[in-house]
Amino acid sequence: MTHSNGALHGLRVIDLSRVLGGPYCSQALADHGADVIKLEPPGGDETRGWGPPFEGDSASYFRGVNRNKQGLVVDLAQPEGIALLLQLLEEADVLIENFKPGTLSRWGIGYQEVLAERFPRLIHCAVTGFGASGPLGGLPGYDAAIQAMAGLMSVNGEAGGEPLRIGLPIVDMVSGLNALAGILMALHERQRSGRGQSIDITLYDCALSLLHPHLPNHFASGQTPQRTGNAHPNIAPYDSFSTGSTPIFLAVGNDRQFSRLCAHLGAEALLHDPRFTDNGCRLRNRQALKSELEHYLSPHDGARLADALIREGVPCGAVAEVDQVALHPHTRHRQMLVAHGDYRGIASPVKLSRTPARYRKPPPRLGEDSRAVLTGLGLADDAIDALVARGIVHD
């Protein structure tokens, strides 16, 4: 039996963040029942314009990470806008923001100076590029630039080729997931202490946290990790391989899996080749191994072969395009796509048995819920009209 409300039902989140890291976090909270109010400046979250493609007046980039939220437009550059924010925080559990460090203090509502005392149970989560202090403290951070600075690009790309940006904003998304984890930890601790706290998430830290196994390898060997294309620095065969059609990726992690692979391909001779006796030998002779395996793989259709191998316990997969993934029957079976009216998106990967994620509301149009949110604060219609007329609130 499932519960109609999510696991985070009753949690009130004020989301001042924009672009990706913060909104990715707040959408995850909203999917699982939190009441998330997204405050945008009069010009809106800049990702509304990050298109084409567009759906209505907002780019698909924005719509991908802002469902289940109420949209409120408030000009926080004006004192009346700050006053409205403080009213919202009276009943809030969490405040998420990704302004440059010091912005809240310049507005007169710094966490340590004001918010912690005025709202002692409030959990404040700041997502920044580099934090407030240190050699890079206070500087703006952007996913691709930090992929470069934090070493991720240096290990991504073909052997002998140029460093390559990972083809998705992995630093922003991992920062959002770490923000989510930090918020849930702080909420758990608040049950004991009754007190909120501030969470400091930086893109730089989160990028460094992804450097496994490259930093551990460096610590152990003293060598600078190099680009290896699709190949793994520690395991072989762990790489993409050509077949008679679609390429496949083999992720063979132990001798038993290698034996099953060779048996299926009729390549038992490789099991007796001293170059491929164990993982260490296979790693030292990885190019010879790849050549040998591709000889045996060449008669096969990649997709059918990959399906057969994985069912025999050999970790592998055919290399699929995004449109193929969207149509894959297992994607449908896992309910990983959301449809809500004309909205389509990626569902929550977190499957709770009693309190599953729910998709209640498509991403808001700019200022769509401004009037409803302010009415919920107790403001009368004429007071809201006056705020709109003065440009403090947009609806």
Secondary structure, 3 states (H helix, E strand, C coil): CCCCCCCCCCCEEEECCCCCHHHHHHHHHHHCCCEEEEEECCCCCHHHHCCCCEECCEEHHHHCCCCCEEEEEECCCCHHHHHHHHHHHCCCCEEEECCCCCHHHHCCCCHHHHHHHHCCCCEEEEEECCCCCCCCCCCCCCHHHHHHHCCCHHHCCCCCCCCCCCCCCHHHHHHHHHHHHHHHHHHHHHHHHCCCCEEEEEHHHHHHHCCCCHHHHHHHHCCCCCCCCCCCCCCCCEEEECCCCCCEEEECCCHHHHHHHHHHHCCHHHHHCHHHCCHHHHHHCHHHHHHHHHHHHCCCCHHHHHHHHHHCCCCEEECCCHHHHHHCHHHHHCCCEEEECCEEEECCCCCCCCCCCCCCCCCCCCCCCHHHHHHHCCCCHHHHHHHHHCCCEEC
